[in-house]
Amino acid sequence: MIVMGIDPGLSLTGWALIEVLSRDKIMPVDYGCIKTTSSATLVQRLQSINLKLQTVLSKYKPGAVVIEELFFLKTSKSIANLLQARGAIILTVSFSKVPLFEYNPRFIKMALTGYGSASKYQIQQMVKIFLRLKEVPKPDDIADALAMAICHVNTRNIKSYNI
């Protein structure tokens, strides 16, 4: 079973795929970041996110996609940008007919560290440990996407993965 995590953003959208190999072993399959430039129009930026995600979804055919639930940011411009990118991502995933799951940031932190207020550093270190990586993937959006995928695997009934 391959699980994809997506950390939405208009400037940077992190994505990551992990594979469940056994009850206690998961491994990274691939990960990356979709970057859009502020000089592009909103439509061009959303199309770029859509097309790149379509490519990844088609190539790896994940059994599930995980996206972070909304949380409130400090500025309305940040909220608007995030909502538009998130909408494009949800639409892309829905057209691929892959089940989409959402978790709030506190739940993801709890699933990885046992502490709902864990720091970004603590989450990144747990991602590194769970996936047996030499270093934390950069930018942070990739590590966040990996954390979402790990959260999904750790909180779902493992029997559903036919292991």
C-alpha positions in Angstrom: 0.0 0.0 0.0 1.3 3.4 -1.0 0.1 6.5 1.0 0.6 10.0 -0.2 0.8 13.0 2.1 0.3 16.6 0.7 1.2 19.8 2.6 -0.8 22.4 0.7 0.5 25.9 -0.1 0.4 28.3 -3.0 4.1 29.0 -3.1 5.2 25.6 -1.9 3.2 22.3 -1.9 5.1 19.5 -0.3 4.2 15.9 -1.4 5.5 12.6 -0.2 4.8 8.9 -0.8 5.5 6.1 1.6 5.0 2.4 1.3 3.8 0.0 4.0 6.0 -3.0 3.9 5.0 -4.7 7.1 3.3 -3.9 10.4 6.3 -2.1 11.6 8.2 -1.1 8.5 7.4 1.8 6.2 9.7 3.3 3.7 9.8 6.5 1.6 9.0 6.0 -2.1 9.5 9.5 -3.4 9.0 13.1 -2.3 9.3 16.6 -3.6 7.9 20.1 -3.6 5.9 21.9 -6.1 7.1 25.5 -6.3 5.1 28.3 -7.9 6.4 31.8 -8.5 4.6 34.9 -7.3 5.1 36.4 -10.8 2.7 33.9 -12.2 -1.0 34.5 -12.1 -3.2 32.7 -9.6 -4.7 30.5 -12.3 -1.2 29.6 -13.6 0.0 28.7 -10.1 -3.1 26.5 -9.4 -2.7 24.8 -12.8 0.9 24.1 -12.0 0.0 22.5 -8.7 -2.8 20.5 -10.5 -0.6 19.2 -13.3 2.3 18.2 -11.2 0.1 16.4 -8.7 -1.7 14.6 -11.6 1.7 13.4 -12.8 2.7 12.0 -9.3 -0.7 10.4 -8.8 -0.6 8.8 -12.2 3.0 7.5 -11.7 2.6 6.0 -8.2 -1.1 5.3 -7.9 -1.4 5.7 -4.2 -4.1 3.8 -2.3 -4.8 6.9 -0.1 -4.0 10.6 0.0 -3.7 12.6 3.2 -4.0 16.4 3.5 -3.8 18.6 6.5 -7.1 20.0 7.8 -7.5 23.7 7.8 -6.1 25.8 10.6 -6.3 29.5 11.0 -3.4 31.6 9.9 -2.6 35.1 11.0 -3.3 37.0 7.8 -6.3 36.9 5.5 -4.0 36.8 2.4 -2.3 33.7 3.7 -5.7 32.1 4.4 -7.0 32.9 0.9 -3.8 31.5 -0.8 -3.9 28.4 1.3 -7.6 27.8 0.6 -7.2 28.2 -3.1 -4.2 25.8 -3.3 -6.0 23.4 -1.0 -9.1 23.5 -3.2 -7.0 22.8 -6.3 -5.4 19.8 -4.5 -8.6 18.3 -3.3 -10.1 18.6 -6.8 -7.1 17.0 -8.4 -7.2 14.1 -5.9 -11.0 13.7 -6.3 -10.6 13.3 -10.1 -8.0 10.6 -9.5 -10.6 8.7 -7.5 -8.1 8.0 -4.7 -9.6 8.1 -1.1 -8.7 11.4 0.6 -8.2 11.7 4.3 -7.8 14.8 6.5 -6.1 15.2 9.9 -5.7 18.3 11.9 -2.1 19.4 12.8 -2.6 18.5 16.5 -3.7 15.0 15.7 -0.7 14.5 13.4 1.7 15.6 16.1 0.0 13.3 18.6 0.2 10.3 16.2 4.0 10.8 15.6 5.2 12.0 19.0 2.4 11.3 21.5 2.3 15.0 22.2 -0.2 17.3 20.5 1.9 20.4 20.9 5.2 18.9 19.6 7.5 21.3 17.8 8.3 21.2 14.1 11.8 19.9 15.1 10.3 17.0 17.1 8.0 16.1 14.2 10.9 16.2 11.7 13.1 14.0 14.0 10.3 11.4 14.3 9.9 11.4 10.4 13.6 10.7 10.2 13.4 7.9 12.7 10.2 6.3 11.3 11.6 6.2 7.8 15.2 5.5 8.7 16.5 8.6 6.9 20.0 10.0 7.3 18.6 13.5 7.4 15.3 15.4 7.5 14.0 16.1 3.9 14.0 19.8 3.0 12.1 22.1 2.6 9.9 21.6 5.7 6.9 21.1 3.5 8.2 17.7 2.4 8.8 16.6 6.0 5.3 17.7 6.8 3.9 15.7 3.9 5.8 12.6 5.1 4.4 13.2 8.7 0.9 13.2 7.3 1.4 9.9 5.5 3.0 8.3 8.5 0.1 9.6 10.7 -2.4 7.9 8.4 -0.6 4.6 8.4 -0.2 4.7 12.2 -3.8 5.5 12.9 -5.6 3.3 10.4 -6.5 -0.4 10.8 -3.3 -2.0 9.5 -5.4 -5.1 8.3 -6.9 -2.9 5.6 -3.5 -2.8 4.0 -3.4 -6.6 3.3 -0.1 -7.2 5.0 
